[in-house]
Amino acid sequence: MKEEKEIEVTSAISSGMSSGSSSVLERKQVPPLEVRELPKSYGDTKIVLLPKDPWWCFAYWEISENTFSELRNLYGGNFKLSIRVYDVTNVNNFDGINANKFFDIDIDNINVNNWYINLPEVNRSWCVDLGIKTQDGKFITISRSNIVIMPKFGVSPLTDEQWAILQREFERLLEMSGISMIGKGSFDIAKLMKERWEELLFISQLPQFISSGFVSSFAARQEQIELAKEFFLKADTELIVYGETMPDAKLYINGDEYKLSKDGRFSLRIHLGDGTLHIPIKAVSSDGSMQKEITFLITRESKEKQF
Amino acid sequence: MVEGYWCLVLHNHLPFVKHPEYDDFLEEDWFYEAMTETYIPLISVFQGLLNDNVDFRVVMSISPSLANMMTDKLLQDRYYRKLSKLIELAEKEVWRLRHQEPFYSTAKIYEEKFKMCMQIYERYNRNLINAYKELLFTGKVDIITCNATHGFLPLIITERAKKAQIRMGVKSYENTFGKKPNGIWLAECAYYYKVDEILKECDIKYFFVEAHGLLYGEPRPKYGIFAPVYTPAGVAVFARDLETAHQVWSADVGYPGDPDYREFYRDVGYDLDYEYIKPYLHSDGVRRNVGIKYYRVTGRVGLDKKEPYVPQWAQNKAAIHAGNFMFNREHQIRYLRSIFDREPIVVSMYDAELFGHWWFEGPDFLNYLFRKIHYDQNVFRPILPMEYLEKYPKNQIIQPTASSWGDKGYYEVWLNGSNDWIYRHLHKCEELMCAAVDEYHRIAAYDGIKKRVLNQLARELFLAQSSDWAFIMTTGTMVEYAHTRQKQHINNFLKLYNQLKENKIDEGFLNWLEYKDSIFPDVDYRVFL
């Protein structure tokens, strides 16, 4: 989407350690950094499970051509991909039948090769089978993943006697330890600088400053070449949409969720071409109980004149 | 009577960016800027404290990727050229602004700063490692290592590849500093179960986790995050204090956003006449930041409304903030002492690049802070982890929880829709690396070229594993470069691996990779055994 692209340009300038906006450089006598695509597959049949946070896992898989044709021979074309997620907490030597419980996720598109799995419970261990479901609903395992012990969430109920502490004191200590700050945004330079840059953009509405940061080196060079050719005029327009809402609200612009800055502000640059643009902006409160929507209708019309 | 301790940890890291194949390469600026703005100014602050007999303590983790850039001849020479140009520009600026206060004073500051950098740089023969060694020797600074290329350990799948990252990080440290490291910084402060076993095997004494790594540990930590604990493998672990993190980082209450401090985004690279500034830009002539900035944050106003920087105001602010930071520590530590049966330790961890690069006055802040702590109070003292462990060798045993210091506290920054595609390739390379080492390590003992191939495979895999690429993809900053590097190292690895398997090693290609991706001259593929 256009908007996404614009956002990416914005962030390119607010880079953590760099000063520039683009990596396009004059590369003397050497071809530009080569970007060959990576292999589509490695001819393996496997599934791998990775932890993302206490509530989510990520699984990716690959099914080799051989495995696929075997499956086709056995079951015809009548099967669906499916993954079976096992709770294997405290299970020794998981063998496919001794899990605490499991649930299935049917993958409707045969070309999908990864999935974010939302887990029903925290502080457990999980294992995933990649398999197929035959027409009669039978699950057949193709490959089994590694076991993942999830990152813990919440204070452990266990205390050890030797290091005992009163509950009330412990609660005070948790407070002192900043337990309320856990996970509330990261402390890293890239993020801080990006937020500052976005704020500056939001405040600096003078076009000269907005453009100074935005011109990518590529665009700038193009301009110089054009200059040498012939007299010309080029003009275009961009639109800045900005505003603020509750910092914990969800914001949707044109139906896409847009990340708010810490204090609930947002600003977005959109290319504004000829025609009419509808920009619905919707905010939904964190508990989902309230929402507000503002829609902009913007029309641009250009006229050219030759002398 | 001292009631507790404060431990400052500065994590110094940049991804290995070196492009000998180009005369001028934009992303190498990350390194040059950090040298001028952070690494050298910090060394200067610590040396100043030593000269004035001010007691201080600081843990500096220097990632092996960064250490390798600091010892690289090409980058050393390029930085020398870069800094020389900057000095030239600063001198011109001082002349241009000779009748214009307060710009003149600010220009003088840049001139002095750049010249101080050059002086220190030359004194250590263009190799900052020499300066770090000197600091290490004083006993007031502990320099620790990091896993080899800052690989994100929880998302490395094989035990052997995790081990290789850590072993290479330790080995590289030993070759750089001539001793074993006491501690390690796990990239992104990312802990996953059993990594401590590898640390134990490598004789590492301590590492760090994010606050909830300990708070959510099992069993409950008796002292919260204000005392180290031992992991089940027997390595000491210190947790990050969030209050001090918040004080510096927070967008609304954090120090660096003060109106008197220097504004990062208003740079002469954009402001000055094009012909005048052009010689100091990259060869493509595009306006970018050059590192001289004359305006202050001012407030929440647009870039055009920024007011001139007044050096004296900024210095006063840095001193006030240092006083405020110290005052808060006194209170925090006094209170903790009143409920503890021992002296607490508060551990503050920051990216070193915050100080100087982003927060221009950051190094001055640290300078004032240590001086104030030394002269103005008796509630707490700065301390190093090893010193605290000597005082309190008996500590609770806790299984920390898997965690990181990234956004939301777990692994999402390095595993989300923008970067999850990299792991299937990285994991495949891990698998192939182990297979190649198993198959060829005996032959490699007497087959020079196979040995070189195995070593270069290790380098390519290490470089591909840098957590920086995935991080950049998430933040949306310089994404194109991160994609390129990510794919390039994986492709190089696969190509070289296939040549090895088919016994058709292209020595020209091998030479090229050794020249270009030259991290770890001391690499040893046997770290994968």
Chai-1 contact restraints between the chains, C-beta under 6 A:
chainA,res_idxA,chainB,res_idxB,connection_type,confidence,min_distance_angstrom,max_distance_angstrom,comment,restraint_id
A,E8,B,G476,contact,1.0,0.0,6.0,A-B,restraint_1
A,S11,B,G476,contact,1.0,0.0,6.0,A-B,restraint_2
A,S11,B,T477,contact,1.0,0.0,6.0,A-B,restraint_3
A,S15,B,T477,contact,1.0,0.0,6.0,A-B,restraint_4
A,S15,B,M478,contact,1.0,0.0,6.0,A-B,restraint_5
A,M17,B,W30,contact,1.0,0.0,6.0,A-B,restraint_6
A,S18,B,D29,contact,1.0,0.0,6.0,A-B,restraint_7
A,S18,B,W30,contact,1.0,0.0,6.0,A-B,restraint_8
A,S19,B,D29,contact,1.0,0.0,6.0,A-B,restraint_9
A,S19,B,R288,contact,1.0,0.0,6.0,A-B,restraint_10
A,S19,B,N289,contact,1.0,0.0,6.0,A-B,restraint_11
A,G20,B,L26,contact,1.0,0.0,6.0,A-B,restraint_12
A,G20,B,R288,contact,1.0,0.0,6.0,A-B,restraint_13
A,S23,B,L26,contact,1.0,0.0,6.0,A-B,restraint_14
A,S23,B,E480,contact,1.0,0.0,6.0,A-B,restraint_15
A,S23,B,Y481,contact,1.0,0.0,6.0,A-B,restraint_16
A,L25,B,L26,contact,1.0,0.0,6.0,A-B,restraint_17
A,L25,B,D284,contact,1.0,0.0,6.0,A-B,restraint_18
A,E26,B,S283,contact,1.0,0.0,6.0,A-B,restraint_19
A,E26,B,D284,contact,1.0,0.0,6.0,A-B,restraint_20
A,R27,B,Y22,contact,1.0,0.0,6.0,A-B,restraint_21
A,K28,B,D23,contact,1.0,0.0,6.0,A-B,restraint_22
A,V30,B,E21,contact,1.0,0.0,6.0,A-B,restraint_23
A,L33,B,T484,contact,1.0,0.0,6.0,A-B,restraint_24
A,V35,B,T484,contact,1.0,0.0,6.0,A-B,restraint_25
A,V35,B,K487,contact,1.0,0.0,6.0,A-B,restraint_26
A,R36,B,N491,contact,1.0,0.0,6.0,A-B,restraint_27
A,L38,B,H425,contact,1.0,0.0,6.0,A-B,restraint_28
A,L38,B,K487,contact,1.0,0.0,6.0,A-B,restraint_29
A,L38,B,I490,contact,1.0,0.0,6.0,A-B,restraint_30
A,Y42,B,K428,contact,1.0,0.0,6.0,A-B,restraint_31
A,L50,B,L155,contact,1.0,0.0,6.0,A-B,restraint_32
A,K52,B,Y411,contact,1.0,0.0,6.0,A-B,restraint_33
A,K52,B,E412,contact,1.0,0.0,6.0,A-B,restraint_34
A,K52,B,L415,contact,1.0,0.0,6.0,A-B,restraint_35
A,D53,B,Y410,contact,1.0,0.0,6.0,A-B,restraint_36
A,D53,B,E412,contact,1.0,0.0,6.0,A-B,restraint_37
A,F58,B,L415,contact,1.0,0.0,6.0,A-B,restraint_38
A,F58,B,D420,contact,1.0,0.0,6.0,A-B,restraint_39
A,Y60,B,R424,contact,1.0,0.0,6.0,A-B,restraint_40
A,I149,B,Y193,contact,1.0,0.0,6.0,A-B,restraint_41
A,P151,B,T401,contact,1.0,0.0,6.0,A-B,restraint_42
A,P151,B,A402,contact,1.0,0.0,6.0,A-B,restraint_43
A,P151,B,Y410,contact,1.0,0.0,6.0,A-B,restraint_44
A,K152,B,Y216,contact,1.0,0.0,6.0,A-B,restraint_45
A,K152,B,T401,contact,1.0,0.0,6.0,A-B,restraint_46
A,S156,B,E218,contact,1.0,0.0,6.0,A-B,restraint_47
A,S156,B,P219,contact,1.0,0.0,6.0,A-B,restraint_48
A,S156,B,R220,contact,1.0,0.0,6.0,A-B,restraint_49
A,L158,B,E218,contact,1.0,0.0,6.0,A-B,restraint_50
A,L158,B,P219,contact,1.0,0.0,6.0,A-B,restraint_51
A,T159,B,P219,contact,1.0,0.0,6.0,A-B,restraint_52
A,T159,B,R220,contact,1.0,0.0,6.0,A-B,restraint_53
A,D160,B,P219,contact,1.0,0.0,6.0,A-B,restraint_54
A,W163,B,K222,contact,1.0,0.0,6.0,A-B,restraint_55
A,W163,B,Q396,contact,1.0,0.0,6.0,A-B,restraint_56
A,I165,B,K222,contact,1.0,0.0,6.0,A-B,restraint_57
A,E169,B,I339,contact,1.0,0.0,6.0,A-B,restraint_58
A,L173,B,G224,contact,1.0,0.0,6.0,A-B,restraint_59
A,S177,B,A211,contact,1.0,0.0,6.0,A-B,restraint_60
A,S177,B,L215,contact,1.0,0.0,6.0,A-B,restraint_61
A,S177,B,G224,contact,1.0,0.0,6.0,A-B,restraint_62
A,S177,B,I225,contact,1.0,0.0,6.0,A-B,restraint_63
A,G178,B,A211,contact,1.0,0.0,6.0,A-B,restraint_64
A,G178,B,L242,contact,1.0,0.0,6.0,A-B,restraint_65
A,G178,B,E243,contact,1.0,0.0,6.0,A-B,restraint_66
A,M181,B,L242,contact,1.0,0.0,6.0,A-B,restraint_67
A,I182,B,H212,contact,1.0,0.0,6.0,A-B,restraint_68
A,I182,B,G409,contact,1.0,0.0,6.0,A-B,restraint_69
A,G183,B,K408,contact,1.0,0.0,6.0,A-B,restraint_70
A,G183,B,G409,contact,1.0,0.0,6.0,A-B,restraint_71
A,S186,B,G406,contact,1.0,0.0,6.0,A-B,restraint_72
A,S186,B,D407,contact,1.0,0.0,6.0,A-B,restraint_73
A,F187,B,A245,contact,1.0,0.0,6.0,A-B,restraint_74
A,F187,B,W249,contact,1.0,0.0,6.0,A-B,restraint_75
A,I189,B,D351,contact,1.0,0.0,6.0,A-B,restraint_76
A,I189,B,E353,contact,1.0,0.0,6.0,A-B,restraint_77
A,I189,B,L354,contact,1.0,0.0,6.0,A-B,restraint_78
A,I189,B,W358,contact,1.0,0.0,6.0,A-B,restraint_79
A,A190,B,T475,contact,1.0,0.0,6.0,A-B,restraint_80
A,A190,B,T477,contact,1.0,0.0,6.0,A-B,restraint_81
A,E195,B,A251,contact,1.0,0.0,6.0,A-B,restraint_82
A,L200,B,Y265,contact,1.0,0.0,6.0,A-B,restraint_83
A,L200,B,L303,contact,1.0,0.0,6.0,A-B,restraint_84
A,I203,B,G302,contact,1.0,0.0,6.0,A-B,restraint_85
A,S204,B,G302,contact,1.0,0.0,6.0,A-B,restraint_86
A,S204,B,L303,contact,1.0,0.0,6.0,A-B,restraint_87
A,L206,B,D304,contact,1.0,0.0,6.0,A-B,restraint_88
A,F209,B,L303,contact,1.0,0.0,6.0,A-B,restraint_89
A,F209,B,D304,contact,1.0,0.0,6.0,A-B,restraint_90
A,S212,B,Y270,contact,1.0,0.0,6.0,A-B,restraint_91
A,S217,B,D284,contact,1.0,0.0,6.0,A-B,restraint_92
A,S217,B,V286,contact,1.0,0.0,6.0,A-B,restraint_93
A,A220,B,V286,contact,1.0,0.0,6.0,A-B,restraint_94
A,K262,B,A251,contact,1.0,0.0,6.0,A-B,restraint_95
